[in-house]
Amino acid sequence: MSEKATAAAIPQESTLTKVKKFATKNSMTIALIAVFILFYFLTGGRLLYAQNMSNLLLQNGYVLVLACGMLLCILTGGNIDLSVGSVICLTGLYILIRIYPPSIRPRTFS
């Protein structure tokens, strides 16, 4: 009898409430899947080719590394380190100066 009394005392969530909670909790994942589906159809299925996935990972590898570093920074200290953006800019400028020879370097960086 106590099980029935306990079950009756706990209000049951409706299906709509459960769906709302799920959508709120996983909204970014749902949006990512929607974007993938949209671009899959817009590109005629070429989005999910292995070569395309490889290119995306290679071209954005530094963003992945920085995101992992920022995640550790946020999890351990609770702070958001804004100096990462300035380090990326300075590193990109340094690489630009070092890669291009002075003959083809833009005058701004000479």
C-alpha positions in Angstrom: 0.0 0.0 0.0 2.8 2.4 0.7 4.1 2.0 -2.9 0.8 3.0 -4.3 0.6 6.0 -2.0 4.2 7.1 -2.9 3.5 6.7 -6.6 0.3 8.7 -6.3 2.1 11.5 -4.5 4.7 12.0 -7.2 3.3 14.0 -10.1 4.0 12.4 -13.5 5.5 14.5 -16.2 3.6 14.8 -19.4 5.2 13.8 -22.7 5.3 17.4 -23.8 7.3 18.4 -20.7 9.8 15.6 -21.4 10.2 16.6 -25.0 10.7 20.3 -23.9 13.4 19.2 -21.4 15.1 17.0 -24.0 15.1 19.8 -26.6 16.4 22.4 -24.1 19.2 20.1 -22.9 20.3 19.0 -26.4 19.5 22.1 -28.4 23.0 22.6 -29.8 23.3 18.9 -30.9 19.9 19.2 -32.6 21.0 22.4 -34.4 24.3 20.7 -35.5 22.4 17.8 -36.9 20.0 20.1 -38.7 22.9 22.0 -40.3 24.6 18.7 -41.4 21.4 17.6 -43.0 20.9 20.9 -44.7 24.4 21.0 -46.2 24.2 17.3 -47.1 21.3 18.0 -49.4 22.7 21.4 -50.6 26.0 19.7 -51.6 24.4 16.7 -53.2 25.9 14.3 -50.5 29.5 15.5 -51.0 29.6 16.9 -47.5 30.1 13.5 -45.9 32.8 12.2 -48.3 36.0 11.0 -46.5 38.2 13.5 -48.4 36.0 16.4 -47.3 36.0 15.3 -43.7 39.8 15.0 -43.8 40.1 18.5 -45.3 37.8 19.9 -42.6 39.9 18.3 -39.8 43.2 19.4 -41.4 42.1 23.0 -42.0 40.6 23.4 -38.6 43.0 21.3 -36.5 44.4 24.4 -34.7 40.8 25.4 -33.6 40.4 21.9 -32.1 43.6 22.1 -30.2 42.7 25.6 -28.9 39.2 24.5 -27.9 40.6 21.6 -25.9 43.0 24.0 -24.2 40.2 26.5 -23.4 38.1 23.6 -22.1 40.8 22.6 -19.6 41.3 26.3 -18.6 37.6 26.7 -18.0 37.2 23.4 -16.1 40.2 23.8 -13.8 40.1 27.5 -13.0 36.6 28.5 -13.9 38.0 31.4 -15.9 37.8 32.2 -19.6 41.3 33.0 -20.9 40.8 35.8 -23.5 44.5 35.9 -24.3 44.2 32.9 -26.7 42.8 35.1 -29.5 45.7 37.6 -29.3 48.2 34.7 -29.3 46.5 33.3 -32.5 46.7 36.7 -34.2 50.4 37.3 -33.3 51.3 33.7 -34.3 49.5 34.1 -37.6 51.3 37.4 -38.2 54.7 35.9 -37.4 54.1 32.9 -39.7 53.0 35.3 -42.5 56.2 37.3 -42.1 58.4 34.1 -42.0 56.7 32.3 -44.9 56.6 35.0 -47.5 60.0 36.2 -48.8 60.5 40.0 -48.6 60.1 40.3 -52.4 56.4 39.3 -52.4 55.6 40.3 -48.8 53.0 43.1 -48.6 54.5 46.5 -47.9 52.5 46.7 -44.6 54.7 44.0 -43.1 58.1 45.0 -44.5 
